[in-house]
Amino acid sequence: HGLLARTEDGREYFAYGGQFGDAPHDANFVADGMVSPEGVPHPAMWEHLWLSRPVRVGATASTLAKKGRVRVTSHLTEVDTSWLAAEWEVAVDGVRVEAGPLEVPVLGPGESAEVVVPFDRDRRIPDGSEAHLLVRWRTSARLPWAPKGHVVGWDQLPLRLATDASVGTPSPRPGARWA
């Protein structure tokens, strides 16, 4: 959305919409695409990647924390999910504490399944810390448009973990686990 131009003193910039002395023009054509004129992705590219993810993961707080279950839903319309591989990780305050592959059955277009994420539901964290479950989807083989392992989507779900009484305020119930 921009063409390389130079100022009178030789500095380069990307020009658009009438900056070349052209007429007529629409005057509002700007360098605001998914990538910059030199091909650098803008933040909107990441947003689009997330919004168009082929599979989505959700859970209620109690189902996730107590049973480790999530609902996986295919948003594909023509093919199944056999070309995808799922992985999970739990992070506490942004630091990964455990991770692994997630076994998900092949889902047809629009199908859903409930799966168990095998994270340690007995893990304790300090008061005031945050914990999240991240489920990431990658290509399971090389495709014409992406290498094997290319990330095509992800979902991050909050986990409420038990608090560590030795760090701050005591846990609301003795021996509390994932809450």
C-alpha positions as CSV (number, residue, x, y, z in Angstrom):
1,H,0.0,0.0,0.0
2,G,2.9,2.4,-0.5
3,L,5.6,3.0,-3.1
4,L,9.2,3.9,-2.2
5,A,9.8,7.6,-2.8
6,R,12.6,10.0,-1.8
7,T,12.5,13.5,-0.4
8,E,14.4,16.3,-2.1
9,D,17.3,15.7,0.3
10,G,17.3,11.9,-0.5
11,R,15.5,10.4,2.5
12,E,13.4,7.4,1.7
13,Y,9.7,7.1,2.6
14,F,6.6,5.2,1.4
15,A,4.3,7.5,-0.5
16,Y,0.6,6.9,-1.3
17,G,-2.6,8.5,-2.5
18,G,-1.7,11.7,-4.2
19,Q,1.8,12.2,-2.9
20,F,3.2,11.8,-6.5
21,G,1.4,14.8,-7.9
22,D,-1.1,12.4,-9.5
23,A,-4.7,13.4,-10.1
24,P,-7.4,12.2,-9.8
25,H,-6.8,10.2,-6.6
26,D,-8.9,9.2,-3.6
27,A,-6.7,11.0,-1.1
28,N,-7.2,8.3,1.6
29,F,-5.2,5.4,0.3
30,V,-2.8,4.7,3.1
31,A,0.0,2.3,4.0
32,D,-2.2,0.4,6.5
33,G,-2.3,-3.2,5.2
34,M,-1.7,-6.4,7.0
35,V,2.0,-6.0,6.1
36,S,4.1,-2.9,5.6
37,P,5.1,-2.0,2.0
38,E,8.4,-3.8,2.6
39,G,6.6,-7.0,3.8
40,V,6.9,-6.7,7.6
41,P,3.8,-8.0,9.4
42,H,1.7,-5.5,11.3
43,P,-0.1,-6.4,14.5
44,A,-3.3,-6.9,12.6
45,M,-1.7,-10.0,11.0
46,W,-1.5,-11.7,14.4
47,E,-5.1,-10.7,15.2
48,H,-6.3,-12.1,11.9
49,L,-4.4,-15.4,12.5
50,W,-6.1,-15.7,15.9
51,L,-9.6,-14.8,14.6
52,S,-9.3,-17.2,11.7
53,R,-8.0,-20.2,13.7
54,P,-9.4,-23.5,12.5
55,V,-10.1,-25.0,15.9
56,R,-11.2,-23.3,19.1
57,V,-10.8,-24.5,22.7
58,G,-13.0,-23.4,25.6
59,A,-14.0,-24.6,29.1
60,T,-15.9,-23.5,32.1
61,A,-13.6,-22.6,35.0
62,S,-14.8,-25.5,37.2
63,T,-14.6,-28.1,34.5
64,L,-11.1,-27.1,33.5
65,A,-9.8,-26.7,37.1
66,K,-11.4,-29.7,38.7
67,K,-11.4,-32.2,35.8
68,G,-8.9,-30.8,33.3
69,R,-11.5,-31.0,30.5
70,V,-11.8,-28.6,27.6
71,R,-14.2,-28.5,24.6
72,V,-12.5,-28.5,21.2
73,T,-14.5,-27.3,18.3
74,S,-13.6,-27.4,14.6
75,H,-14.5,-24.2,12.7
76,L,-13.4,-25.8,9.4
77,T,-16.2,-26.1,6.8
78,E,-14.7,-28.5,4.2
79,V,-12.0,-30.7,5.8
80,D,-11.4,-32.5,9.0
81,T,-8.7,-31.8,11.5
82,S,-6.3,-34.6,10.6
83,W,-3.8,-32.1,9.3
84,L,-3.4,-30.6,12.8
85,A,-1.5,-31.5,15.9
86,A,-2.4,-30.0,19.3
87,E,-0.1,-29.2,22.2
88,W,-0.7,-27.7,25.6
89,E,1.3,-25.8,28.3
90,V,0.6,-24.4,31.7
91,A,2.3,-21.1,32.6
92,V,2.5,-19.4,36.0
93,D,3.2,-15.7,35.8
94,G,4.2,-16.2,32.1
95,V,6.7,-19.0,32.9
96,R,6.0,-22.4,31.4
97,V,5.8,-25.0,34.2
98,E,4.6,-28.0,32.2
99,A,3.7,-28.9,28.7
100,G,3.0,-31.8,26.3
101,P,1.1,-33.0,23.3
102,L,-2.7,-33.0,23.5
103,E,-4.5,-36.0,22.2
104,V,-7.6,-34.8,20.2
105,P,-9.7,-37.1,18.0
106,V,-10.0,-36.1,14.4
107,L,-13.0,-33.8,14.1
108,G,-15.1,-33.3,11.0
109,P,-16.3,-29.8,9.9
110,G,-18.2,-28.2,12.8
111,E,-17.7,-31.1,15.2
112,S,-16.7,-30.9,18.8
113,A,-15.2,-33.1,21.4
114,E,-14.4,-32.9,25.1
115,V,-10.8,-33.9,25.9
116,V,-8.7,-34.0,29.1
117,V,-5.6,-32.0,29.4
118,P,-3.2,-33.9,31.5
119,F,-1.8,-31.0,33.6
120,D,-1.0,-31.3,37.3
121,R,-4.1,-30.1,39.0
122,D,-2.4,-30.3,42.4
123,R,0.2,-27.6,41.5
124,R,0.3,-24.8,44.0
125,I,1.3,-21.2,43.2
126,P,2.1,-18.2,45.3
127,D,-0.7,-15.7,46.3
128,G,-1.2,-13.1,43.6
129,S,0.2,-15.2,40.8
130,E,-1.7,-16.0,37.6
131,A,-1.8,-19.4,35.8
132,H,-3.0,-20.0,32.2
133,L,-3.5,-23.0,30.0
134,L,-2.4,-22.5,26.4
135,V,-3.5,-24.9,23.7
136,R,-1.6,-24.4,20.4
137,W,-2.4,-25.9,17.0
138,R,0.3,-26.7,14.5
139,T,0.4,-28.4,11.0
140,S,1.2,-32.1,11.5
141,A,2.9,-32.4,8.1
142,R,4.5,-30.2,5.5
143,L,1.8,-28.6,3.4
144,P,2.1,-26.6,0.1
145,W,1.7,-23.4,2.1
146,A,3.4,-24.1,5.4
147,P,6.2,-26.3,6.9
148,K,5.4,-29.0,9.4
149,G,4.9,-27.5,12.8
150,H,3.6,-24.1,11.5
151,V,1.3,-22.5,14.2
152,V,-2.2,-22.0,12.8
153,G,-4.0,-21.0,16.0
154,W,-4.1,-21.0,19.8
155,D,-6.4,-20.4,22.8
156,Q,-5.4,-19.3,26.3
157,L,-7.6,-20.1,29.2
158,P,-7.2,-18.8,32.8
159,L,-6.6,-21.3,35.5
160,R,-7.4,-20.6,39.1
161,L,-4.7,-22.4,41.2
162,A,-4.5,-23.0,44.9
163,T,-2.5,-20.4,46.8
164,D,0.6,-21.1,48.8
165,A,0.0,-20.2,52.4
166,S,3.7,-19.8,53.0
167,V,3.9,-16.9,50.6
168,G,1.0,-14.7,51.7
169,T,-2.6,-14.9,52.8
170,P,-3.5,-18.5,53.8
171,S,-5.4,-20.6,51.4
172,P,-9.2,-20.4,52.1
173,R,-9.3,-24.1,52.8
174,P,-6.6,-26.4,54.1
175,G,-5.0,-28.5,51.4
176,A,-6.7,-26.5,48.6
177,R,-5.9,-27.7,45.1
178,W,-6.8,-26.2,41.7
179,A,-9.9,-24.1,42.6
